[in-house]
Amino acid sequence: MAQVLEFKLPDLGEGLTEAEIVRWLVQVGDVVAVDQPVVEVETAKAMVEVPCPYGGVVTARFGEEGAELPVGAPLLTVAVGEPEDGTEGSGNVLVGYGTQAPAARRRRVRAGTAAVDGQARRPGTADAAPHARVAAPPPTAGTAPVSGPTAAPAPAGGPVPVISPLVRKLARDNDLDLRQLTGSGPDGLILRADVENALRTRTAPADTAAGQAVRTPAGTAGGQAGAAPATAPRAEGGVRIPLKGVRGAVADKLSRSRREIPDATCWVDADATGLMRARAAMNATSGPKISLLALLARICTAALARFPELNSTVDTEAREIVRLDRVHLGFAAQTDRGLVVPVVRDAHTRDAESLTAEFARLTEAARTGTLTPGELTGGTFTLNNYGVFGVDGSTPIVNHPEAAMLGVGRIVPKPWVHEGELAVRQVVQLSLTFDHRVCDGGTAGGFLRYVADCVEQPAVLLRTL
């Protein structure tokens, strides 16, 4: 006898608490194999295909394409055979992304168990098989038993149906009582959109008596009983673009950096003629071509070995500086989906050829949207080559929770005093933004000066390796 199992949106790792459905890969009635990808979702980190740990027939899907679901919300239900029939689940919830196999999730539909139809009762359901019925999951810890998006707000002192800690933090930071909200998510779950809508309503400018009088129809008194309340006018024209996905994640991270990190920036112009000649000589051989970014990365890792204070993070709760012993080098990559920062693991152990290959691989994955969460997190220092945009200088925002970022402008011919005479040289501006909690200006200046010396005279780097 078959049983119906519910597959929920799994924890995608790295603190991600929600995802947007981009594209369903299966239809109701399709037969799926164990670990077959069933839906493509977009998180704040990357686009990933989510595999189903069960094999069987899809009986219902939950959520339209474009809908945003929290971790733990139902994705689909699958009718599977009994273990003796040879149908088993893998236990994996995200194949290829390093997630752990969870405890067994199999649940039988027992006689007398309350059941709800996947389509009729689940808010946001796309479609369901006509006779698919799923055992209603019991309320989890910290979740109020509510019947759907029209459920009344949780009573004072009772549990609030919120899964995402980011949603709780957003409400807490804005002194918003979640118990006064009605959730629009599955089973009345309070989503980020619910909190944002409440904040917009609360911050809408109140109408003054004078304003009401102006908008009251002629011949009636402003504020008269029975008159329809005036609403604040919305700005006409323009386009509203939701801050979600990659763009929203970047906005949140940069805002947090500005709030928490007391940053400072120093910069210097450097003669990059020697570096460009060294690269040309390296690429004149028959071996793999070396990228300029790889040479700059090699210089960065050497500088961090001399100034390890800048390869750090700050534990604000413990009031400690954590100096890291490995360099995971992030680099800024502009894509159609927005700015992302892929991370080269153990960059300090790689030579220029290995760095070139890894930069190329991660850049292509960034452009195609196939970077994994693990390839977008865990950086300890960031290299930002904004010179590709044709600009000379910038004051980068530190990539929280890192302690520093090196910015590199365009390399262009400029007048320069070389060996006591005016000459045209290849000049670049280097800038370093750093967390002033981890070091003072002397350390930051020493780091930047060492980088500039290596750019001007690459032999300096060879002498210190």
N, C-alpha and C positions, 0 to 999 in steps of 0.2 A: 504494500500500500504506500502511495506517495505521500510525502509531507511537504508543506510549504515553508520555506525558510526566507527570512528577511535579511537582505544585505544592506548595511548602513554605510554612509560615507565614512571611510576609515580615517584615522589620524594620519595625515600625510607627512608628519614629522616637522622638525625645526620650528615648533611653536605655531604652526598654521592651524587656524580654527574654523575656516570656512573656505568654500570654493564655488566657482560659478560653472554651471553646466554649459559647455560649449557645443557638444555634439553627442547625441546618442549613437552608439555603434550597434545596438540590437533593438529589435522590435518585440512587442508582446507576441508570444507564440513561438519565438525563435528558440531553438535548442542551443544551449551554450555549454562549452566544455569547462572543466576546472581551470581556473586561472586565465580564462579568455577575457581580453579587454571588453568592457561593456559600455563605457562612457568616457568621453574626453572632457576633462575639467581644467579650468584655469584658476590657479591660486595666485597669491601675491608674489610667488616666486617663479613659477613656470607653468607650462602646459604639460599635463600628464594624462596618460591613459590609465584608468582604474580597472584592474582585473577583478572578476568575481571569484571568490574562493569555492563556489559551489558549481556543480554540473547538473543540468536539468533543463526544464522548460520555463522561460520567462513568463510569469503570470501577471505582473504589473510593473509599471515604472512610475517613479515619483519625481516630479519636477519638470517643467518645460525647459527647453533650451534657452539660455539667458538667465535662468533663475539662479539665485545665490542660496546655497544650503550650508548650514553649520555642520561641523563634524558630529557624527552620531545620528544625523537625520536619515530616514529611509531613502535608499536609492532605487532598489527594485526587489521583487520577490521572485523566488525560483521554486518550482515544484520539482522535488528530487525523490529518487527511490530510497527505500530503506537500505541500511548498510549491507544487509544480506543480498540485496539486489546488485551490489557492486558499485553503487554511487556514493562517493565520499567527497568531502570538501578538503581543500588543500590546507586551510588555516592561514595561508598567506593573504594579506590584504593589499599589498602594493608590490607586485613582482618587479625586481630590478631596482628598487629604490631603498633597499636596506631596512625595511620594516621588519618587525619581529612577528612571528606567528603567534596569534592570540590564543587564549583558552578556547575550548570548544564552544561554538555558538549555536549548536543544533537545538531546536526546540520543537516538540511535537504539538500538534493541534489535538487536544484532548476533548472528549465528549463533555459538553456543558461549558466549555471555555468561551468566554465572550469573544466574538469575532467581528471585524469591521471589513467592509468591502474596500479594496485598495483604491478604487476610483471615487466612490461616493463619499468617503469619510475623510480621506487624507487631503489636506489643503495643498494646492500646488501640484496635484497629480496630473501627469500628462495623459495616460491611458491605462486601462487594465483589462484583463481577460474577463469575460462575462461572469464566470463563476469562481474567480479567484477570491479566496478568503484567507485572511492572515490573522493569527492570534494577536490580540492587542498587547503590546509590550507593557510591562508594569512600569510605573513611574520610577525613574532613577533617583538616586540620592540628590537632594537639592532641587528637585523638579516638582512643581505643583501639578496634581492631576487635573488638567484642563481639557476641555473637549474640542478645542479648535480655535481659529483666529478670532471668533466672536466671544470667546470666554471672558468672563469678568476678570478684572485685575485681581491679583493675589491678595488675600486679606493681610492686614497689618500684622507683622510679626511672623507670617507664614513664609514658606519657601517660595523663591521666585524662579520661574522656568527660564533660565538662561544657561546655555552651555558655554559660550565664548567668554573667556576672561577679558578679551578686548572690549566686548560690549559692556561688561560690568565696569571696567576702568573708565570707559567713555562716560558712562552715567555718573560714576563717582566723581570724576574730575569736574563735572558740570553740575554737581549737587542735584541730580535728578533721581527721584524715588522710583525705582523700577516697579514697585508694587502698584503704582498708579497707571501702569501701561497695560495695554492689551496686545499680546503677541500675535504676529501674523505668520509665524513659522509653523512647521508641523507640530501638532498637538499644542498649539498656543505658545510655542517657543518665541521668546523675545529676541528679535534680530537687530543687527546694527541699524538697519533702515528704520525700525520702530523708534529707536532712541534718537536718531537724527531728525526724524519727523517731529518728535516731541520737542526737541531743542529748537527747531525752526519755529514751531508754533509758539513756544514760550518767549522767544526773542523777537517776535514780530512786534513792531511798534504799536503801542496802544493808541487808540483813537482818542483825541481830546474832545471835550464838549464842543469847542469851536469847530473842530474838524467835522464832527457829526452834523453840526448845523449847516456847514457848507454843502454836505452831501445829501441833506434832507430835501425831499421834493418841495417845490414852492407851495406855500400855503399850510405847511405843517411845521410844528415846533420840534427842534432838535431834542432827542431824548424822550419824546412823547411815548406813552405806553402803547405797545402794539407796533411801533415802528421797527422795521428790520434793522438790525445792527449793521453799521458800516464796517467793511473790512479794509485792511491796509492794502493800498494799490500795489500791484506787482510791476516791477520795471518792465517796460515794453522793449521788444527787440532783443538781440543777442541770443546766444546759444548756451544752454546749461549742459555741462559735461560732468557726469558723475565721477567722483574721485574713488575709483575702485580698481581692483586688479593691480597690475604693475604700477600704474600711475598713483593709485591710492597708497600702495606700500611705500613708494618713494617719498610721497608727501609726508606720511607718518614718520618715516625714519629721519628725514631731514629736519622736520619740526622737533623731534625728540633731541636730535643732535644740538640744535640751536638752544633748546631749553636747558640741557644738562651739561654741555661741554663749554668751558671757558676757553674758546679758541683764539689763537693769534696767528698771524701770517707774516712770513718774511720772504723776500725774493731777491734774485740776483740775475744779472745777464751773464751769459757765458759764451765763449767762442767755441762753437761746435765743429769747426773746420777739421780738427784732428780726429774727432769721432767719426765724421762722415768719411774721411779718407780711410780710416781703419776698417770701416764696414765695407767700403768699396774694394779694398784689398782682400778681405775675407771672402767676398762674393765673387772675386775674380777666379777662384779655384773651381774645380769641377764638383765640389761637394754641395750639400744643401745650402740654399740661400739663408742668410741671417737677417732677421728683421731689426729695424731700429728699436722697436719696443722691447725686443729681447735684450739688446745691449743696455738699454736704460734700466731694465729689470735687474740685469746682472750688477749694474752699478748700485742700484738700490739695496740689494741683499748684502753687498759688501759694506755699504754705509751703515746698514742696520747692525752688522756684526761689530762695528766700531762704536755705534751709538745705540745700544740695545734699549735705552729708555723709550725710544719711539716705537718699538715693537711691543707695546704694552696695552693693557686695558685697565679701567678703574672699577673696582668693586665698591660701589657707593654704599651698600649696606654695611659692609665690613670696614669701610674707610681704608682700603688697601689698594696699592698699585700692584697689579699682577704682571710681572715681566715674563714674556713668553719666550720659549727656547726654540720655537720653529717659526719660520716665515711662510705664511700662506698669503700669497700676493694677489690682491684683487686688482682688476683693471676695468675702467669704465668703458662700456660698449653701448653705443646708441643703436637702437633697433626700431622697427616699425611699431613695436608694442611699448616703446619707451626706453628709458635708461636702465640698464641692468649692469651688475658688477660681478662677472664670473670670477672664480678664485682658482689660482694655480697653487696646488698643494705642494708643500715642501720646496718652494721656489729656491731656497738657499742651497739645495743639493743639486740643482740642475745647471747644465752648461748652456751656452747661448743657443746651440742647435736644439736642445731639448725644450728650452723655453719658447723658441720660435714655433715648433710643432704644436706645443700645448696652447699657445695663444691662438694659432690658426684653428685648432679643433674647437676651442671654446667659443671663439668668435662666430664660427659657422653655426654652432648649436644655438647661440644667442639669436642669430638672425632667423633661424627656422623655428624658434620657440621650443626647442627640445632639451634645454638645460634642465637637469634634475635639481631638486631642492638642495642636495648636498653640494652641487657645483656653484651654488649662489650664496652660500653661507660659510661662516667660519673664517673669514679673512682676518688678518692681523695688521695689514698695511695696504694702502691702495695707491696705485700709480694711475694718474689721470692725464692722458695725452690729448688735451683739448686743442692742440695745435692743428689737428686734422680738420677743425672747423674754420681754420684760417685766422685765428686770433692769437695775439701775442701773450696775453697774461690773464690771470684770473685769481680769485681768492676762494679756493674750494671749501666746501663744507665737509668736515670730518665725517667719515662713514662710520657712524655709531655701531658698535661700541669700541671701534679702533681708536688709536691715539694720534694718528697723523696721516696726511695724504700729500704726496708729491705731485705737483702739477707741471706739465711741460707744454710750452707754447710752440708756435710754428718756428721752424728754422729757416731764416731768410737772409739774403745778402745785406749787410749793413756796413757803414764805415766803422772801422775799429783800429785802435792803435795796437800794432803788432810789431814787437821787437823795436820799439821806439819810432816807428813810422806809421803813417796813416795808410790803411789798406782796406780792401773790401773782403770781409770775412763772413762765414756762416754763423749767425748769432741766434741764440735761443734764450728765452726768459724762463727761469725755473722758479717755482714758488712752493713753499712748504707751509701748510696749515697744520697746527699741532695743538694738542690739549695741554694747556699751560699747567695742569695739575701734575702731569708726569715728568715735566722737565722745565727748566728756565730757558731764556733766550740764548744763553751761551751754548747749551747743548744743541738746540735747534739750529743755531747759526753754524755750529761746527759740522753738523750733518749736511746742511745745504752746501757749505763751502767744499766739503769733501766730494759731494756729487758733482759740483761745478768743476773742480780740479780734474776729476776723472773724465768729464765731458771734453775739457780742453786738452788734456794730456792722457789719453787712454793708458799709457805706460804706467801711470800712477796706480791704476787698478791692478795691473800685473804684478807690481812690486808688493802689493798688500795681500795677495791671495795666498 
